[in-house]
Amino acid sequence: MTREIDRLLAIMAKLRDPDGGCPWDLEQSFQTIAPYTIEEAYEVADAIERQDMGALKDELGDLLLQVVFHAQMASEQQAFGFEDVAKAISDKMVRRHPHVFGSESVDSAEAQTKAWEATKAEERKAAGGSSALAGVARGLPALLRAFKLQARAARVGFDWPAADGALAKLREELDELAHEMTLGMEPSAALAEEVGDVLFSAVNLARKLGIEPEDALRRGNAKFERRFAYIEERLAASGRRPEDVSLEDMEALWQEAKTKAATRV
């Protein structure tokens, strides 16, 4: 394994070598590579969702390449190298698992989660982050960041006792959005803010129900794709396309798709 890691590091160093390296790789920076890093992480998640182990192996390799790429650029700036990255995460894992690598003990996964979060909180405090929300990366996708912000606030007591409170808040935000819409349908900062409040409240309700909002939205996307594909297939069977028919016609087919899905065994 060490041999293959060394080979990968050597390949990346060669790609970034001003003398004979790849022009594209040489032009890249942390900023330009960051979107690819995020994309590769999502492709890993997609392979897991599809339970495709072959694809998962390939996508994990692509994600590892991103780590190596960033480490190479940092090494060129004499900031840190790949070994420093590996050491930092190794030290962190040992530090956050004293029940495995030390003398402490935990009796459940739940207890370990609490201990993990307590350790993280101490690390944030030591780094100068006094807020309960400190450390929630701003670069996270908005849906995931909302979930994490809410979970952090909940740990210090800022939370609804039950899901009913979160549902009532969502209804309140929907009413505020409806009111803002009566003032004008043109895009505005106020209208965007109300839509944001609705989305934030929907994420909070999902959290209180024990549902991962990203997973829930993926399921919603998949359901929409299936039902819209049904509309296209039914229209194609009669030589038509969605743009050839009315919204009412497509809605009727949508309801038909829902009925078929509900009665499927």
C-alpha positions in Angstrom: 0.0 0.0 0.0 2.8 2.4 0.9 4.3 1.7 -2.6 1.1 2.8 -4.3 0.7 5.9 -2.2 4.3 6.9 -3.0 3.7 6.2 -6.7 0.6 8.5 -6.6 2.5 11.2 -4.8 5.3 11.0 -7.4 2.8 11.1 -10.3 1.2 14.3 -8.9 4.6 15.9 -8.3 5.5 15.2 -11.9 2.3 16.6 -13.2 3.1 19.8 -11.3 6.7 20.0 -12.3 7.4 23.2 -14.3 9.9 21.2 -16.3 7.8 18.8 -18.4 4.7 18.8 -16.3 1.1 19.1 -17.5 0.1 22.6 -18.5 -3.4 22.2 -17.1 -2.3 20.9 -13.7 0.4 23.6 -13.4 -2.3 26.3 -13.9 -4.4 25.1 -11.0 -4.7 26.6 -7.5 -6.5 25.7 -4.3 -9.4 27.8 -5.5 -9.8 26.2 -8.9 -9.4 22.7 -7.6 -11.9 23.1 -4.7 -15.0 22.6 -6.9 -13.6 19.3 -8.3 -13.0 18.2 -4.7 -16.6 18.8 -3.8 -17.8 17.1 -7.0 -15.7 14.0 -6.3 -17.2 13.7 -2.8 -20.7 13.8 -4.3 -19.7 11.1 -6.8 -18.5 8.9 -4.0 -21.9 9.4 -2.3 -23.7 8.5 -5.6 -21.7 5.3 -6.0 -22.7 4.4 -2.4 -26.3 5.2 -3.1 -26.2 2.9 -6.2 -24.4 0.2 -4.2 -21.9 0.0 -7.1 -18.6 -1.2 -5.4 -16.6 -1.0 -8.7 -17.6 2.6 -9.1 -17.0 3.3 -5.4 -13.4 2.1 -5.7 -12.9 4.4 -8.7 -14.6 7.4 -7.1 -12.6 7.0 -3.8 -9.5 7.0 -6.0 -10.6 10.3 -7.6 -11.3 11.7 -4.1 -7.9 10.6 -2.9 -6.3 12.3 -5.9 -7.9 15.6 -4.8 -6.2 15.2 -1.3 -2.9 14.5 -3.0 -3.4 17.5 -5.4 -4.0 19.9 -2.6 -1.1 18.5 -0.5 1.2 18.9 -3.5 0.3 22.6 -4.0 0.8 23.2 -0.3 4.1 21.5 -0.4 5.2 23.8 -3.2 4.4 26.7 -0.9 6.3 25.0 1.9 3.1 25.1 4.0 2.6 21.3 4.6 2.8 18.0 2.7 0.9 14.8 2.4 2.6 13.3 5.4 1.5 16.3 7.5 -2.1 15.7 6.4 -1.9 12.0 7.3 -0.3 12.8 10.6 -2.8 15.4 11.5 -5.8 13.1 10.9 -4.1 10.2 12.7 -3.4 12.4 15.7 -7.0 13.6 15.7 -8.5 10.1 15.5 -6.4 8.9 18.4 -7.3 12.1 20.4 -11.0 11.6 19.7 -11.0 7.9 20.6 -9.6 7.8 24.1 -11.8 4.7 24.8 -9.8 2.8 22.1 -6.3 4.3 22.3 -6.4 5.3 26.0 -7.9 4.3 29.3 -11.4 5.8 29.0 -14.5 3.7 28.2 -17.9 4.2 26.6 -20.8 1.8 26.6 -22.7 2.8 23.5 -22.5 4.5 20.1 -24.6 7.3 21.5 -22.2 7.9 24.4 -19.3 7.9 22.0 -21.1 10.5 19.8 -21.5 12.8 22.8 -17.9 12.3 23.8 -16.8 13.0 20.2 -18.8 16.3 20.1 -17.4 17.3 23.6 -13.9 16.8 22.3 -14.6 18.8 19.2 -16.0 21.6 21.3 -12.9 21.7 23.4 -10.8 21.8 20.2 -12.8 24.7 18.8 -12.5 26.6 22.1 -8.8 26.1 22.2 -8.6 27.4 18.6 -10.5 30.6 19.7 -14.0 29.6 18.5 -16.2 30.4 21.5 -19.6 30.2 19.7 -21.6 27.0 19.6 -21.8 27.5 15.9 -18.0 27.9 15.4 -16.4 25.5 12.9 -19.4 24.8 10.7 -17.7 25.3 7.3 -19.1 28.1 5.2 -18.3 26.1 2.1 -20.7 23.3 2.9 -23.8 23.0 0.6 -26.5 25.2 2.1 -28.8 22.3 3.0 -26.2 20.4 4.9 -24.9 23.6 6.6 -28.4 24.5 7.8 -28.7 21.0 9.3 -25.4 21.3 11.1 -26.1 24.8 12.4 -29.4 23.7 13.8 -27.8 20.6 15.4 -25.1 22.8 17.0 -27.7 25.2 18.4 -29.7 22.2 19.8 -26.8 21.0 21.8 -26.9 24.2 23.9 -30.7 24.0 24.3 -31.9 26.2 21.5 -34.3 23.7 20.0 -38.0 22.7 19.9 -38.9 20.1 22.4 -40.7 18.1 19.7 -41.3 18.1 16.0 -44.7 19.8 16.5 -42.9 23.1 17.3 -40.8 22.8 14.2 -43.9 22.1 12.1 -45.7 25.1 13.5 -42.6 27.3 12.7 -42.6 26.0 9.1 -46.3 27.0 8.8 -45.5 30.4 10.2 -42.8 30.9 7.7 -45.0 29.8 4.8 -47.6 32.4 5.9 -44.9 35.0 5.9 -43.8 34.0 2.4 -47.4 34.1 1.2 -47.8 37.6 2.6 -44.6 38.8 0.9 -45.9 37.3 -2.4 -49.0 39.6 -2.1 -46.6 42.6 -2.2 -45.1 41.6 -5.5 -43.9 38.5 -7.4 -40.8 40.1 -8.8 -37.6 38.7 -7.3 -36.4 40.8 -4.3 -34.1 40.4 -1.3 -37.2 40.3 1.0 -38.8 37.5 -1.1 -35.6 35.5 -1.3 -35.2 35.9 2.5 -38.7 34.5 3.1 -38.0 31.5 0.8 -34.8 30.9 2.7 -36.7 30.9 6.0 -39.1 28.3 4.6 -36.2 26.1 3.5 -34.4 26.5 6.8 -37.5 25.6 8.7 -38.1 22.5 6.5 -34.6 21.3 7.3 -35.2 21.8 11.0 -38.5 19.8 10.8 -36.6 17.0 9.1 -34.0 17.1 11.8 -36.6 16.8 14.5 -38.2 13.9 12.7 -34.8 12.1 12.6 -34.6 12.4 8.8 -31.5 13.4 6.9 -32.7 16.3 4.7 -30.1 15.6 1.9 -31.3 12.0 1.7 -34.9 13.1 1.8 -34.4 15.6 -1.1 -32.5 13.0 -3.1 -35.5 10.7 -2.7 -37.8 13.6 -3.8 -35.7 14.2 -6.8 -35.8 10.6 -7.8 -39.5 10.5 -7.4 -39.9 13.6 -9.6 -37.7 12.0 -12.3 -39.7 8.8 -12.3 -43.1 10.6 -12.5 -41.9 13.0 -15.2 -40.4 10.2 -17.2 -43.9 8.5 -17.0 -45.4 11.7 -18.5 -42.9 11.7 -21.3 -43.4 8.0 -22.0 -47.2 8.3 -22.1 -47.1 11.3 -24.4 -44.5 9.7 -26.7 -46.8 6.7 -27.1 -49.3 9.0 -28.7 -46.7 10.9 -30.7 -46.7 14.0 -28.5 -44.2 15.8 -26.3 -44.7 17.8 -23.1 -44.4 21.1 -24.9 -47.3 20.0 -27.2 -49.9 19.6 -24.4 -51.4 21.7 -21.7 -50.3 21.8 -18.1 -53.7 20.2 -17.2 -52.9 17.2 -19.5 -49.5 16.7 -17.8 -51.0 17.1 -14.4 -53.5 14.3 -15.2 -50.7 12.0 -16.2 -48.7 13.0 -13.1 -51.7 11.9 -10.9 -51.9 8.7 -13.0 -48.2 8.1 -12.2 -48.8 8.6 -8.5 -51.7 6.2 -8.5 -49.7 3.5 -10.3 -46.8 4.0 -7.8 -49.2 3.7 -4.9 -50.8 0.5 -6.1 -47.6 -1.2 -7.2 -46.8 -4.4 -5.3 
